[in-house]
Amino acid sequence: MSNLRLINETELTSGVSSFSVTDIFTEDFDIYKVVLSDWVSSNGYWYLRPLNSSGSAITSGNDFATLLVQSHTTFVEYRGTNTASLWATSNICYSNGNNGVYYFINPYSTSSYTFVLGQDAGFGFGNNLNTKNIGVQKTLTRVTGIQITQQSGGTFTSGKVKTYGLRVDS
């Protein structure tokens, strides 16, 4: 028996600047795996934001650290505290698309912080661009979904989100 249970599968089919997947985190699991695949956009950089139970983005209390691993030059670190997003600058997702895997720990709890760790891979400007990410949502707000939004005026042309609950056997 698998320890992963598919909760939701959502596909973006039209050009939008922001895309939300609501009601994917519940009290049923403490750990969720979110798989992003084939994300393509007109602008490139995107942000990941947690959503509260009303479906609104939680835009305060987000801390993050990202390591941009580039094939053509040195690695770059990004950090932020009390930001509007869990990743203030994530990866590039132009015509070749972006793929990523993220784990959300305790998103539904109101008595502990929501932690996120993940990585993604993309291709832009003729180079491989990969990130390793960690983040925390520190307002003790129940996180029930995610929003993926574009930087300054870009639009997504495609993307898929699969959410799994991770069962921990004792």
C-alpha positions, 0 to 999 in steps of 0.5 A, a space after each residue: 500500500 502506498 504512503 501517498 494518496 492523490 488528493 487533487 489534480 488541477 491543470 491550467 489551460 488558459 493565460 492567467 497571471 495568477 492560479 490558485 488551488 484551494 482546499 487541498 490541505 485538510 486535517 487528514 494529513 500532516 505532510 503534503 507533497 505538491 508536484 508542479 509540472 509543465 509550467 510555462 509563462 510569458 515572463 519567467 519568474 513566479 511566486 508561491 503563496 499560501 492560501 487561507 481558508 477563505 482562499 485569500 493569499 497570506 501575504 505576511 509572515 512568510 520567510 524563505 531561503 532559495 539557492 539558485 543553481 545555474 549551469 552557466 555561472 555561480 550559484 545565487 542565494 535569495 533570502 527574505 523575512 516577512 515577505 508576501 510569498 514563500 519564494 520571492 523569486 523562484 525559477 524561470 518557466 519560459 517555453 520549455 516549462 518548469 517542474 518542481 516538488 514541494 513538501 508542506 508540513 503542518 499546513 492545516 494546523 493553527 498551533 504550529 508554523 507551516 514549513 515548506 521545502 522543495 526544489 524545481 528545475 527549468 531552462 531559460 536563456 539557454 541554461 539550466 536554472 534549478 532552485 532548492 527552497 525552504 520556507 516558513 509561514 509564521 502567522 499560525 494561520 490555517 493554510 488550505 491551498 496555494 497560489 502561483 502568481 507571475 512577476 510583473 505582468 506575465 501570464 501562464 500559458 500552461 501548468 499542472 498541479 498534483 497534490 498528495 497526502 503523505 501517510 506516516 506509518 508508526 
